[in-house]
Amino acid sequence: MTEHGVVARDASYWASSPTALMDYVALDLSSNGPAANELMGGIDHEFHNSDQVADLVDDRSELPDNITAHMASWYRQYIAPTRLAALAAVKSRFAEDKPKSVPTFIMEARRDEILADNASRRHKAVTDFRLEYAGRIEDRDRAERDYEYQKAKHGGREPNTRSKLIYFLLLFGLAALEFLINFETLLASPVAKGVPALALGMTVAVALSIAFASHAHGKLVKQWHYHMHSAERDRKRRFIWYYGVLGTMADAIGLGLIGFGRYFLVVAIIEKAVLMGNDPPSLVGMMFGTMFGNVAIWLLGSAISYSFHDEDPTYPAYKIRYDKLNDEVTKGYQEKVVKKLQELNEVCRESLKTEEMQNNVQSSGQTFQRNRAHFDALMKKDHEVEGLLQRYRDAVRRAHPNGRFNAADSELLDPGRRKIMTSGEWAASPLRLKYISSGY
């Protein structure tokens, strides 16, 4: 047994193989071997905080994807030195084989090199965007933190950010309805004296009064707790005066003018009934019946106002500001990055297709097949390493079912942010050794 679990090799069996490959294949990865014991010893040390959140290594590194810091450290100590030498030795055999003066190559290694180059270029495209939009992204992130703080302060509920345009259109519609049902009444009232212009002005004033009263009373009820439990007396006074007193005054003026006009219409109906010898209708009943529509519009408007306002008048602004800044950054990302990423992916696909065709041409040579057998031996050992790493991930998942893992993702809008995986998702995520031999 040599250092880091390398067992004695059968020299006759490996007589035609590179020495470095022989060393790698001879690594002892048995369940009770020192390498496996060292790896499994990290199960209870993956999480260093009470949140049970572990960081995964950068997905653009030459290490296997989706491994933790402990797994990466173990891989560098027990696997990488020997494997890196073996991979370099096998690659050199391919490079020495030059049918028609063109060196052969390992398709898997060429594929990983192309994918790594594409990942690096994709990351650069996103990084360049972040540098260009640094100020706006910083504003967006600050607005997001402010919004998340307010959201937590309000028990996690979303603010009421319904469209103000729709709100005012609804109030305008109610005001228009008020205008239609009141114009004839006010035109016949003693105040207007049949003058259309005067009746028009009165009707518009009534419609606006009812609309403002609806707005004020709905907001008064919805935000009563916020304002009245404030320690600021001036804010309480402004709130009660503006939405309570002025709203009620507007409602009283509007309904008062309508009631004044309707009174004379009802009196005329009663007088006519008396002259004709019929029982006159009740003045109170007639007034209530003719005013019901106006009161209903005011109540409906108040309900609309209530539903379109938030309990805390300052809360929606945080969400609106964050959404605006986030939309601006997202739009810039779509315009400047997405197209670039699509172009890079297309170049990557074409490169892989070209290399695949060249690989098909080179694969018929006898020397290539012998070298390929060496690489197949390396891949077989790689699968053994991957199997041991996967057993470790499954053991971590069983030991820490509530654990979570931060996975770096250079294709996210914000590379500095992380996507979170559960233990189950992490254990099922891809795990593959890469064939890039530029160092770890």
Number of C-alpha atoms within 10 A of each C-alpha: 11 11 9 16 18 21 16 13 16 10 11 8 9 13 10 11 19 18 16 19 24 24 18 25 22 19 25 20 23 13 11 10 14 17 23 21 13 14 19 21 13 16 18 11 10 19 17 10 8 7 10 14 19 20 18 20 21 18 17 17 15 19 22 22 21 25 26 20 16 19 24 20 14 19 21 15 13 22 20 20 15 21 24 20 19 24 23 17 19 24 21 16 21 20 14 14 17 14 12 6 8 11 14 24 25 19 17 14 16 18 20 17 18 18 18 18 15 18 21 14 16 22 19 13 19 23 20 14 18 19 10 12 16 14 11 15 19 13 17 21 15 13 21 19 14 15 23 16 13 20 18 11 11 14 8 11 10 15 22 17 14 13 10 11 9 11 18 15 12 16 26 16 14 22 24 17 15 24 19 14 15 23 20 17 21 29 21 18 20 11 15 18 12 14 13 15 11 14 22 18 14 22 27 18 18 27 28 22 24 30 29 24 29 29 25 25 24 26 25 23 16 19 17 16 12 13 20 15 10 11 9 10 12 10 13 17 13 13 19 17 13 14 21 18 16 17 24 20 15 21 25 17 17 25 20 14 21 24 20 17 22 23 19 15 18 19 17 12 15 19 14 13 14 13 10 10 9 11 10 15 15 12 14 10 11 18 17 14 11 16 15 12 14 22 15 11 19 28 17 16 28 25 18 19 27 21 16 20 22 20 22 16 15 11 19 20 14 19 21 15 17 21 16 13 19 19 13 15 21 15 12 15 17 12 11 15 21 17 12 16 19 12 13 18 17 12 14 18 15 12 15 18 13 11 18 16 10 14 16 10 11 19 16 10 13 10 18 20 14 15 21 19 14 24 22 12 15 20 16 13 19 19 13 15 19 16 15 19 23 19 15 20 24 17 15 22 20 15 13 18 13 13 21 21 22 19 22 21 17 22 16 13 18 14 15 10 13 16 11 16 17 17 22 18 13 23 22 13 15 12 16 17 15 18 23 20 17 9 11 13
